[in-house]
Amino acid sequence: MFAFRRLSTLAAAGLMTLLLAGPAAAKPVACVGAGWVAPDPATITTRTADGVTFVKFEFFGEHSLCLADGTEVSGTLAGQLWQRVGKNGSIKMRFNETLSVDGGTLNYRGNATLNGASWRSHVRTVGVGTGALAGIHGQGTFSPVDPVTGAFADEIFYVYR
């Protein structure tokens, strides 16, 4: 009787562990994308303090995204960007944006720094997405391709749920 209780307790504990852990984690899929952004001139604000320039604006643009079935789609972007330009020309920036594709939306948040020739960046999805973009999560890096046109490239590792 004691052995049966102990075995049933272990079996119940194992079952609970499996149930609480959920399905196996999906493997991230790399997506190399591209896009462009442009500021809305009516929203640009700048101020300088102690030789440091602060810039803020809203932007619009386009961005590509890989879907779970492997197809690449392009959508429209809208967001806000904050940038700090240091006395030595170094740049720190952060942004929030929303990608819209076929009535669905996916929010992103990112940041980057430029010190001399050293560029570092990070971008990630925020929230769960809606419509055709529901259940897409990702993070990766981005880099400017052409500062004049606002073109950029990125590599984001997506997980589809």
N, C-alpha and C positions, 0 to 999 in steps of 0.2 A: 504494500500500500504506500509506504514512504517513497519507494523508488518511482512509483507511478506518479505521485504528486510532484516529485522533483522533476521528472521528465516532462510532465505537462506544463510546469512552470517555465522550464527552459524553452519549450516549444512556443509557448505564448509570448515569452520575451523576444524570441527570434522573429516571430510573426509581427510583433509590434515594431521592432526595429526596421523591418522591411516596409511596413506601411508608413512609418514616419519618414523614412528616407525618400520615399517617392520613387518615380522612375529614374533610371540612370541619367546622369547629366548628358546633355547633348554636346557633341563635339563642335567647337567653333569653326566656322567656315570663313576663309579669307575672301574679302571682296575688295578689289582695286577699283576705286571710283574716281570721278572727276566732276568738276562743276565750276561755277563762277558766282561771285557775289558783287554787288554794287551798293554803295551807300545811298540812302535817301537824303539828298542835299538839304531838304527842309529840316532834318532832324540832327544835323551835325552840330555838336557843341564842343568847344575847346576852351581850356583855361590853362594858364601857366602859373606855377608856384615854385619859387626857388630854383628856376632853371629846368624844371620838369614839366612836360606838357601832357595834359590829360585830354583824351578825345573820346567822345561817346556818340554813337549814331545807330539808327535802325538801318537794316539792309534787306535786300531781296536778291533772288538769284535762282539758280537751278543746281541740282545735284543728282547723281546717279546712285542707284542702290540695287543690290542683288537680292532677289527673293529666294525663298526656300527651294523652289523648283529649279534654280540656277539661272533664270532669266534676269536680265538687267533692265531696270526701268528708270525713267528720269522723272523727277518731280520738281515742284517749286519750293523755294526756301523763303522764309521770312524770319527775321531775328533782330537781336540787339548785340552790339559789340562795344566793349570798353577797352581802351588802350592807354598805356603809359609809356611815354618816350623819355628816357633818362638823359641827363646832361651829356653822357658819353655816347648817346645814340642807341643804347640798348632799348629793347622793346619788350613789354609784357602786355599780353592781351588775354581777354576772356570773352566768351560769347555764349548766348543761348539762342537756339533756332528751332524752327518747326519745319519739317519736310512734309509736303502734301503730295500724295500720289493716289489717283483714282478715288477721291473722297476719303481716304484714310490719312492719318497723320502720325508722325513719329518725332518726338522731341529729342534734341541733342544738347549737350553742354560741352564746351571745350576751352582749352587754354593753350598758350604758347609763349615762349620767350626766345628772343634773339639777342645774343651777346657776341658782338663781332661777327664771325662767320658760323657760330654755333647756334643751330635752330633746334629747339625741343618743343614737342607738342603732344597733346593728348585730347582725344574726343571720345565721348561715350553717349549712349542713348540714356534717356531719363524717362521713367514711366513704362507703360505697357503698350503704347501705340493703339491706334483705332483702325477700324475697317480693314483694308487690304494689308495694313502694316501692323496689325495686332499681333502680339506675341514675339516681336522681333527685338532682340537685345544685342548690343554690340559695343565694342571699344577698339580704339586704334590710334593712328597718328595721321596728321595731314601736313602739307607743306605748300607754300605759294609756288606757282608755276610762272605767273606773269603778274606782277603787282599793278601794272598799268590797266590790264583788262579785268583783274580780280580773279583770274583763273587759279584753281588749286587742284591738287591731287591728294588722294588719301588711300589708306589701307585700313579697313575696319574688319575685325573678326566678329562675325555675327553668329548668334545662336537663335534658332527658330523653335518656338514652342507651340 
